[in-house]
Amino acid sequence: MRRLRIDPEMSQRMGDCGLSRNAMVRFMVALRFDLENDDQRNCTVRHPVDSRFFLYRLAIADGMWTHRFLFLMDDSTSPDDLFIINFQHARDSD
């Protein structure tokens, strides 16, 4: 099982996405559970230009909004850790 490492900059950016407290808790639990417990299934979509990275998608419902995230993940730097390199966020109404 790998450990997800979230640096302070990424943590701050995630916090700035406008999720409610409840949705943020669900988001963090889903993010950690998916990536730490099933990284082999989630790392199959490699970055089209740099195969050291993989793409991971996560959507979280929050009231009338759905927050969609696309993460650029590094699983090549350490055999024990996963790092968030970058992410995109979009919010749309249900």
N, CA, C and O atoms as a printed pandas DataFrame, in Angstrom:
     atom_number atom_name residue_name chain_id  residue_number  x_coord  y_coord  z_coord
0              1         N          MET        A               1    0.845   -1.178    0.000
1              2        CA          MET        A               1    0.000    0.000    0.000
2              3         C          MET        A               1    0.892    1.243    0.000
3              4         O          MET        A               1    1.796    1.376    0.825
4              5         N          ARG        A               2    0.623    2.133   -0.924
5              6        CA          ARG        A               2    1.374    3.390   -1.019
6              7         C          ARG        A               2    0.712    4.472   -0.182
7              8         O          ARG        A               2   -0.483    4.409    0.107
8              9         N          ARG        A               3    1.500    5.458    0.202
9             10        CA          ARG        A               3    0.989    6.599    0.955
10            11         C          ARG        A               3    0.848    7.796    0.018
11            12         O          ARG        A               3    1.742    8.095   -0.773
12            13         N          LEU        A               4   -0.291    8.470    0.125
13            14        CA          LEU        A               4   -0.512    9.683   -0.636
14            15         C          LEU        A               4    0.129   10.845    0.101
15            16         O          LEU        A               4   -0.149   11.066    1.279
16            17         N          ARG        A               5    0.982   11.583   -0.582
17            18        CA          ARG        A               5    1.655   12.748   -0.010
18            19         C          ARG        A               5    1.055   14.005   -0.641
19            20         O          ARG        A               5    1.066   14.162   -1.862
20            21         N          ILE        A               6    0.539   14.883    0.190
21            22        CA          ILE        A               6   -0.050   16.132   -0.287
22            23         C          ILE        A               6    0.739   17.278    0.328
23            24         O          ILE        A               6    0.705   17.484    1.541
24            25         N          ASP        A               7    1.447   18.019   -0.512
25            26        CA          ASP        A               7    2.248   19.115    0.026
26            27         C          ASP        A               7    1.334   20.298    0.378
27            28         O          ASP        A               7    0.190   20.349   -0.073
28            29         N          PRO        A               8    1.828   21.239    1.175
29            30        CA          PRO        A               8    0.986   22.355    1.639
30            31         C          PRO        A               8    0.367   23.181    0.507
31            32         O          PRO        A               8   -0.771   23.633    0.634
32            33         N          GLU        A               9    1.092   23.386   -0.593
33            34        CA          GLU        A               9    0.549   24.156   -1.712
34            35         C          GLU        A               9   -0.671   23.454   -2.314
35            36         O          GLU        A               9   -1.689   24.096   -2.577
36            37         N          MET        A              10   -0.572   22.138   -2.532
37            38        CA          MET        A              10   -1.705   21.393   -3.099
38            39         C          MET        A              10   -2.871   21.375   -2.116
39            40         O          MET        A              10   -4.027   21.491   -2.523
40            41         N          SER        A              11   -2.579   21.234   -0.844
41            42        CA          SER        A              11   -3.623   21.243    0.178
42            43         C          SER        A              11   -4.370   22.574    0.169
43            44         O          SER        A              11   -5.599   22.604    0.243
44            45         N          GLN        A              12   -3.633   23.657    0.079
45            46        CA          GLN        A              12   -4.245   24.992    0.025
46            47         C          GLN        A              12   -5.094   25.142   -1.232
47            48         O          GLN        A              12   -6.214   25.650   -1.166
48            49         N          ARG        A              13   -4.578   24.710   -2.363
49            50        CA          ARG        A              13   -5.342   24.805   -3.618
50            51         C          ARG        A              13   -6.635   23.994   -3.538
51            52         O          ARG        A              13   -7.679   24.448   -4.007
52            53         N          MET        A              14   -6.575   22.803   -2.950
53            54        CA          MET        A              14   -7.783   21.985   -2.803
54            55         C          MET        A              14   -8.788   22.693   -1.903
55            56         O          MET        A              14   -9.989   22.694   -2.175
56            57         N          GLY        A              15   -8.287   23.293   -0.835
57            58        CA          GLY        A              15   -9.162   24.024    0.076
58            59         C          GLY        A              15   -9.823   25.228   -0.568
59            60         O          GLY        A              15  -10.896   25.649   -0.134
60            61         N          ASP        A              16   -9.206   25.785   -1.588
61            62        CA          ASP        A              16   -9.733   26.964   -2.284
62            63         C          ASP        A              16  -10.762   26.618   -3.359
63            64         O          ASP        A              16  -11.241   27.517   -4.050
64            65         N          CYS        A              17  -11.114   25.349   -3.519
65            66        CA          CYS        A              17  -12.029   24.931   -4.596
66            67         C          CYS        A              17  -13.499   25.139   -4.256
67            68         O          CYS        A              17  -14.360   24.919   -5.108
68            69         N          GLY        A              18  -13.802   25.551   -3.048
69            70        CA          GLY        A              18  -15.174   25.900   -2.710
70            71         C          GLY        A              18  -16.051   24.756   -2.240
71            72         O          GLY        A              18  -17.274   24.895   -2.228
72            73         N          LEU        A              19  -15.472   23.636   -1.855
73            74        CA          LEU        A              19  -16.276   22.541   -1.323
74            75         C          LEU        A              19  -16.728   22.875    0.094
75            76         O          LEU        A              19  -16.006   23.519    0.856
76            77         N          SER        A              20  -17.940   22.425    0.434
77            78        CA          SER        A              20  -18.399   22.570    1.820
78            79         C          SER        A              20  -17.529   21.692    2.714
79            80         O          SER        A              20  -16.787   20.842    2.222
80            81         N          ARG        A              21  -17.621   21.893    4.007
81            82        CA          ARG        A              21  -16.814   21.090    4.936
82            83         C          ARG        A              21  -17.117   19.608    4.771
83            84         O          ARG        A              21  -16.208   18.779    4.723
84            85         N          ASN        A              22  -18.412   19.280    4.684
85            86        CA          ASN        A              22  -18.817   17.879    4.534
86            87         C          ASN        A              22  -18.269   17.286    3.242
87            88         O          ASN        A              22  -17.751   16.169    3.237
88            89         N          ALA        A              23  -18.381   18.030    2.154
89            90        CA          ALA        A              23  -17.887   17.537    0.865
90            91         C          ALA        A              23  -16.365   17.414    0.882
91            92         O          ALA        A              23  -15.820   16.490    0.277
92            93         N          MET        A              24  -15.672   18.323    1.559
93            94        CA          MET        A              24  -14.212   18.249    1.642
94            95         C          MET        A              24  -13.778   16.990    2.389
95            96         O          MET        A              24  -12.806   16.343    1.998
96            97         N          VAL        A              25  -14.479   16.645    3.443
97            98        CA          VAL        A              25  -14.159   15.415    4.178
98            99         C          VAL        A              25  -14.360   14.199    3.278
99           100         O          VAL        A              25  -13.501   13.320    3.221
100          101         N          ARG        A              26  -15.498   14.146    2.571
101          102        CA          ARG        A              26  -15.756   13.027    1.662
102          103         C          ARG        A              26  -14.729   12.978    0.537
103          104         O          ARG        A              26  -14.290   11.902    0.132
104          105         N          PHE        A              27  -14.353   14.144    0.039
105          106        CA          PHE        A              27  -13.352   14.254   -1.019
106          107         C          PHE        A              27  -12.010   13.680   -0.551
107          108         O          PHE        A              27  -11.402   12.874   -1.255
108          109         N          MET        A              28  -11.555   14.088    0.614
109          110        CA          MET        A              28  -10.258   13.628    1.111
110          111         C          MET        A              28  -10.273   12.131    1.417
111          112         O          MET        A              28   -9.295   11.433    1.148
112          113         N          VAL        A              29  -11.373   11.638    1.975
113          114        CA          VAL        A              29  -11.482   10.201    2.253
114          115         C          VAL        A              29  -11.449    9.417    0.941
115          116         O          VAL        A              29  -10.739    8.416    0.841
116          117         N          ALA        A              30  -12.203    9.856   -0.058
117          118        CA          ALA        A              30  -12.232    9.161   -1.356
118          119         C          ALA        A              30  -10.869    9.212   -2.035
119          120         O          ALA        A              30  -10.402    8.214   -2.583
120          121         N          LEU        A              31  -10.242   10.371   -1.995
121          122        CA          LEU        A              31   -8.926   10.540   -2.619
122          123         C          LEU        A              31   -7.915    9.588   -1.995
123          124         O          LEU        A              31   -7.226    8.854   -2.702
124          125         N          ARG        A              32   -7.830    9.603   -0.682
125          126        CA          ARG        A              32   -6.869    8.734    0.005
126          127         C          ARG        A              32   -7.210    7.258   -0.184
127          128         O          ARG        A              32   -6.328    6.447   -0.465
128          129         N          PHE        A              33   -8.488    6.909   -0.030
129          130        CA          PHE        A              33   -8.877    5.504   -0.141
130          131         C          PHE        A              33   -8.561    4.968   -1.530
131          132         O          PHE        A              33   -7.929    3.920   -1.666
132          133         N          ASP        A              34   -9.001    5.687   -2.565
133          134        CA          ASP        A              34   -8.768    5.219   -3.937
134          135         C          ASP        A              34   -7.287    5.075   -4.247
135          136         O          ASP        A              34   -6.852    4.051   -4.774
136          137         N          LEU        A              35   -6.522    6.091   -3.923
137          138        CA          LEU        A              35   -5.117    6.083   -4.327
138          139         C          LEU        A              35   -4.243    5.212   -3.435
139          140         O          LEU        A              35   -3.319    4.564   -3.926
140          141         N          GLU        A              36   -4.514    5.187   -2.154
141          142        CA          GLU        A              36   -3.661    4.394   -1.264
142          143         C          GLU        A              36   -4.015    2.914   -1.271
143          144         O          GLU        A              36   -3.142    2.067   -1.079
144          145         N          ASN        A              37   -5.279    2.598   -1.489
145          146        CA          ASN        A              37   -5.700    1.201   -1.401
146          147         C          ASN        A              37   -5.827    0.502   -2.750
147          148         O          ASN        A              37   -5.863   -0.727   -2.806
148          149         N          ASP        A              38   -5.893    1.255   -3.819
149          150        CA          ASP        A              38   -6.070    0.633   -5.131
150          151         C          ASP        A              38   -5.276    1.381   -6.190
151          152         O          ASP        A              38   -5.791    1.677   -7.269
152          153         N          ASP        A              39   -4.020    1.685   -5.879
153          154        CA          ASP        A              39   -3.217    2.470   -6.812
154          155         C          ASP        A              39   -2.951    1.730   -8.113
155          156         O          ASP        A              39   -2.769    2.372   -9.147
156          157         N          GLN        A              40   -2.921    0.411   -8.097
157          158        CA          GLN        A              40   -2.665   -0.348   -9.322
158          159         C          GLN        A              40   -3.786   -0.165  -10.340
159          160         O          GLN        A              40   -3.522   -0.075  -11.539
160          161         N          ARG        A              41   -5.011   -0.110   -9.885
161          162        CA          ARG        A              41   -6.148    0.102  -10.789
162          163         C          ARG        A              41   -6.195    1.554  -11.251
163          164         O          ARG        A              41   -6.527    1.830  -12.403
164          165         N          ASN        A              42   -5.864    2.481  -10.355
165          166        CA          ASN        A              42   -5.992    3.898  -10.666
166          167         C          ASN        A              42   -4.839    4.468  -11.480
167          168         O          ASN        A              42   -4.959    5.565  -12.025
168          169         N          CYS        A              43   -3.738    3.758  -11.574
169          170        CA          CYS        A              43   -2.575    4.323  -12.277
170          171         C          CYS        A              43   -2.459    3.837  -13.720
171          172         O          CYS        A              43   -1.395    3.966  -14.325
172          173         N          THR        A              44   -3.509    3.295  -14.269
173          174        CA          THR        A              44   -3.431    2.725  -15.615
174          175         C          THR        A              44   -3.494    3.766  -16.732
175          176         O          THR        A              44   -3.021    3.505  -17.838
176          177         N          VAL        A              45   -4.069    4.937  -16.463
177          178        CA          VAL        A              45   -4.151    5.979  -17.493
178          179         C          VAL        A              45   -2.923    6.874  -17.337
179          180         O          VAL        A              45   -2.897    7.788  -16.513
180          181         N          ARG        A              46   -1.914    6.585  -18.145
181          182        CA          ARG        A              46   -0.648    7.313  -18.063
182          183         C          ARG        A              46   -0.758    8.659  -18.774
183          184         O          ARG        A              46   -1.565    8.822  -19.689
184          185         N          HIS        A              47    0.041    9.601  -18.355
185          186        CA          HIS        A              47    0.092   10.914  -19.002
186          187         C          HIS        A              47    0.523   10.706  -20.457
187          188         O          HIS        A              47    1.448    9.937  -20.716
188          189         N          PRO        A              48   -0.130   11.378  -21.408
189          190        CA          PRO        A              48    0.176   11.124  -22.822
190          191         C          PRO        A              48    1.580   11.556  -23.258
191          192         O          PRO        A              48    2.088   11.062  -24.264
192          193         N          VAL        A              49    2.203   12.459  -22.527
193          194        CA          VAL        A              49    3.526   12.951  -22.910
194          195         C          VAL        A              49    4.630   12.405  -22.005
195          196         O          VAL        A              49    5.738   12.137  -22.469
196          197         N          ASP        A              50    4.331   12.243  -20.723
197          198        CA          ASP        A              50    5.339   11.810  -19.752
198          199         C          ASP        A              50    4.820   10.605  -18.975
199          200         O          ASP        A              50    4.002   10.763  -18.069
200          201         N          SER        A              51    5.273    9.427  -19.310
201          202        CA          SER        A              51    4.747    8.192  -18.718
202          203         C          SER        A              51    5.154    7.998  -17.258
203          204         O          SER        A              51    4.741    7.022  -16.631
204          205         N          ARG        A              52    5.955    8.907  -16.710
205          206        CA          ARG        A              52    6.259    8.826  -15.271
206          207         C          ARG        A              52    5.033    9.167  -14.435
207          208         O          ARG        A              52    4.988    8.854  -13.245
208          209         N          PHE        A              53    4.046    9.801  -15.040
209          210        CA          PHE        A              53    2.868   10.277  -14.324
210          211         C          PHE        A              53    1.611    9.564  -14.811
211          212         O          PHE        A              53    1.554    9.056  -15.930
212          213         N          PHE        A              54    0.592    9.542  -13.927
213          214        CA          PHE        A              54   -0.708    9.029  -14.348
214          215         C          PHE        A              54   -1.782   10.056  -14.030
215          216         O          PHE        A              54   -1.579   10.967  -13.228
216          217         N          LEU        A              55   -2.931    9.887  -14.678
217          218        CA          LEU        A              55   -4.069   10.779  -14.493
218          219         C          LEU        A              55   -5.118   10.074  -13.647
219          220         O          LEU        A              55   -5.410    8.894  -13.846
220          221         N          TYR        A              56   -5.672   10.808  -12.711
221          222        CA          TYR        A              56   -6.689   10.253  -11.817
222          223         C          TYR        A              56   -7.848   11.243  -11.740
223          224         O          TYR        A              56   -7.637   12.429  -11.488
224          225         N          ARG        A              57   -9.064   10.761  -11.954
225          226        CA          ARG        A              57  -10.267   11.597  -11.917
226          227         C          ARG        A              57  -11.096   11.279  -10.681
227          228         O          ARG        A              57  -11.204   10.128  -10.257
228          229         N          LEU        A              58  -11.681   12.340  -10.115
229          230        CA          LEU        A              58  -12.565   12.180   -8.961
230          231         C          LEU        A              58  -13.648   13.242   -9.035
231          232         O          LEU        A              58  -13.362   14.415   -9.274
232          233         N          ALA        A              59  -14.894   12.827   -8.828
233          234        CA          ALA        A              59  -16.025   13.757   -8.798
234          235         C          ALA        A              59  -16.698   13.654   -7.436
235          236         O          ALA        A              59  -16.877   12.560   -6.899
236          237         N          ILE        A              60  -17.069   14.810   -6.883
237          238        CA          ILE        A              60  -17.725   14.873   -5.576
238          239         C          ILE        A              60  -18.963   15.764   -5.696
239          240         O          ILE        A              60  -18.876   16.904   -6.151
240          241         N          ALA        A              61  -20.114   15.231   -5.282
241          242        CA          ALA        A              61  -21.343   16.018   -5.248
242          243         C          ALA        A              61  -21.347   16.869   -3.979
243          244         O          ALA        A              61  -20.960   16.408   -2.905
244          245         N          ASP        A              62  -21.787   18.109   -4.123
245          246        CA          ASP        A              62  -21.841   19.034   -2.994
246          247         C          ASP        A              62  -23.048   19.940   -3.190
247          248         O          ASP        A              62  -22.973   20.958   -3.877
248          249         N          GLY        A              63  -24.167   19.552   -2.571
249          250        CA          GLY        A              63  -25.400   20.311   -2.760
250          251         C          GLY        A              63  -25.836   20.222   -4.205
251          252         O          GLY        A              63  -25.989   19.128   -4.750
252          253         N          MET        A              64  -26.039   21.377   -4.831
253          254        CA          MET        A              64  -26.482   21.384   -6.232
254          255         C          MET        A              64  -25.319   21.363   -7.211
255          256         O          MET        A              64  -25.538   21.482   -8.417
256          257         N          TRP        A              65  -24.104   21.217   -6.736
257          258        CA          TRP        A              65  -22.904   21.250   -7.573
258          259         C          TRP        A              65  -22.193   19.904   -7.594
259          260         O          TRP        A              65  -22.240   19.141   -6.630
260          261         N          THR        A              66  -21.544   19.636   -8.701
261          262        CA          THR        A              66  -20.624   18.516   -8.795
262          263         C          THR        A              66  -19.245   19.107   -9.061
263          264         O          THR        A              66  -19.051   19.868  -10.009
264          265         N          HIS        A              67  -18.304   18.748   -8.215
265          266        CA          HIS        A              67  -16.916   19.187   -8.377
266          267         C          HIS        A              67  -16.154   18.050   -9.042
267          268         O          HIS        A              67  -16.151   16.919   -8.555
268          269         N          ARG        A              68  -15.517   18.360  -10.145
269          270        CA          ARG        A              68  -14.763   17.361  -10.899
270          271         C          ARG        A              68  -13.284   17.727  -10.864
271          272         O          ARG        A              68  -12.894   18.858  -11.156
272          273         N          PHE        A              69  -12.479   16.743  -10.500
273          274        CA          PHE        A              69  -11.038   16.944  -10.379
274          275         C          PHE        A              69  -10.310   16.000  -11.326
275          276         O          PHE        A              69  -10.712   14.852  -11.514
276          277         N          LEU        A              70   -9.249   16.496  -11.908
277          278        CA          LEU        A              70   -8.330   15.689  -12.693
278          279         C          LEU        A              70   -6.939   15.922  -12.102
279          280         O          LEU        A              70   -6.408   17.031  -12.147
280          281         N          PHE        A              71   -6.370   14.866  -11.554
281          282        CA          PHE        A              71   -5.076   14.948  -10.887
282          283         C          PHE        A              71   -3.972   14.385  -11.770
283          284         O          PHE        A              71   -4.156   13.386  -12.465
284          285         N          LEU        A              72   -2.833   15.042  -11.726
285          286        CA          LEU        A              72   -1.606   14.530  -12.321
286          287         C          LEU        A              72   -0.791   13.961  -11.163
287          288         O          LEU        A              72   -0.359   14.691  -10.272
288          289         N          MET        A              73   -0.592   12.649  -11.192
289          290        CA          MET        A              73    0.024   11.939  -10.072
290          291         C          MET        A              73    1.392   11.375  -10.446
291          292         O          MET        A              73    1.607   10.913  -11.567
292          293         N          ASP        A              74    2.305   11.423   -9.487
293          294        CA          ASP        A              74    3.640   10.860   -9.665
294          295         C          ASP        A              74    3.737    9.576   -8.844
295          296         O          ASP        A              74    3.647    9.606   -7.616
296          297         N          ASP        A              75    3.920    8.457   -9.528
297          298        CA          ASP        A              75    4.121    7.180   -8.842
298          299         C          ASP        A              75    5.491    6.590   -9.167
299          300         O          ASP        A              75    5.752    5.419   -8.891
300          301         N          SER        A              76    6.368    7.414   -9.757
301          302        CA          SER        A              76    7.677    6.898  -10.166
302          303         C          SER        A              76    8.825    7.370   -9.282
303          304         O          SER        A              76    9.904    6.778   -9.320
304          305         N          THR        A              77    8.625    8.412   -8.493
305          306        CA          THR        A              77    9.698    8.963   -7.664
306          307         C          THR        A              77   10.030    8.057   -6.489
307          308         O          THR        A              77   11.196    7.904   -6.127
308          309         N          SER        A              78    9.003    7.454   -5.894
309          310        CA          SER        A              78    9.197    6.615   -4.713
310          311         C          SER        A              78    8.329    5.360   -4.823
311          312         O          SER        A              78    7.179    5.445   -5.253
312          313         N          PRO        A              79    8.862    4.199   -4.441
313          314        CA          PRO        A              79    8.040    2.990   -4.488
314          315         C          PRO        A              79    6.976    2.949   -3.390
315          316         O          PRO        A              79    6.049    2.141   -3.453
316          317         N          ASP        A              80    7.106    3.816   -2.388
317          318        CA          ASP        A              80    6.185    3.809   -1.253
318          319         C          ASP        A              80    5.196    4.968   -1.244
319          320         O          ASP        A              80    4.236    4.957   -0.474
320          321         N          ASP        A              81    5.421    5.963   -2.089
321          322        CA          ASP        A              81    4.630    7.182   -2.011
322          323         C          ASP        A              81    4.037    7.569   -3.361
323          324         O          ASP        A              81    4.574    7.234   -4.417
324          325         N          LEU        A              82    2.914    8.284   -3.297
325          326        CA          LEU        A              82    2.271    8.908   -4.456
326          327         C          LEU        A              82    2.228   10.405   -4.196
327          328         O          LEU        A              82    1.913   10.842   -3.089
328          329         N          PHE        A              83    2.546   11.185   -5.215
329          330        CA          PHE        A              83    2.581   12.630   -5.068
330          331         C          PHE        A              83    1.627   13.286   -6.063
331          332         O          PHE        A              83    1.557   12.897   -7.228
332          333         N          ILE        A              84    0.894   14.288   -5.579
333          334        CA          ILE        A              84    0.072   15.099   -6.472
334          335         C          ILE        A              84    0.985   16.153   -7.082
335          336         O          ILE        A              84    1.544   16.986   -6.369
336          337         N          ILE        A              85    1.135   16.116   -8.393
337          338        CA          ILE        A              85    1.967   17.079   -9.103
338          339         C          ILE        A              85    1.158   18.327   -9.442
339          340         O          ILE        A              85    1.647   19.451   -9.324
340          341         N          ASN        A              86   -0.086   18.113   -9.864
341          342        CA          ASN        A              86   -0.951   19.210  -10.241
342          343         C          ASN        A              86   -2.380   18.688  -10.304
343          344         O          ASN        A              86   -2.601   17.477  -10.277
344          345         N          PHE        A              87   -3.347   19.590  -10.387
345          346        CA          PHE        A              87   -4.727   19.162  -10.615
346          347         C          PHE        A              87   -5.518   20.282  -11.265
347          348         O          PHE        A              87   -5.174   21.460  -11.176
348          349         N          GLN        A              88   -6.594   19.866  -11.924
349          350        CA          GLN        A              88   -7.567   20.800  -12.497
350          351         C          GLN        A              88   -8.876   20.579  -11.772
351          352         O          GLN        A              88   -9.188   19.462  -11.360
352          353         N          HIS        A              89   -9.637   21.642  -11.618
353          354        CA          HIS        A              89  -10.925   21.577  -10.923
354          355         C          HIS        A              89  -11.975   22.280  -11.767
355          356         O          HIS        A              89  -11.727   23.349  -12.324
356          357         N          ALA        A              90  -13.136   21.675  -11.855
357          358        CA          ALA        A              90  -14.284   22.304  -12.518
358          359         C          ALA        A              90  -15.514   22.036  -11.670
359          360         O          ALA        A              90  -15.614   20.998  -11.016
360          361         N          ARG        A              91  -16.445   22.969  -11.682
361          362        CA          ARG        A              91  -17.682   22.820  -10.917
362          363         C          ARG        A              91  -18.843   23.037  -11.871
363          364         O          ARG        A              91  -18.888   24.021  -12.610
364          365         N          ASP        A              92  -19.790   22.090  -11.840
365          366        CA          ASP        A              92  -20.976   22.257  -12.669
366          367         C          ASP        A              92  -22.214   21.930  -11.857
367          368         O          ASP        A              92  -22.141   21.194  -10.873
368          369         N          SER        A              93  -23.348   22.475  -12.267
369          370        CA          SER        A              93  -24.592   22.213  -11.536
370          371         C          SER        A              93  -25.196   20.905  -12.013
371          372         O          SER        A              93  -25.048   20.511  -13.170
372          373         N          ASP        A              94  -25.876   20.248  -11.097
373          374        CA          ASP        A              94  -26.521   18.964  -11.416
374          375         C          ASP        A              94  -27.789   19.173  -12.200
375          376         O          ASP        A              94  -28.462   18.205  -12.555
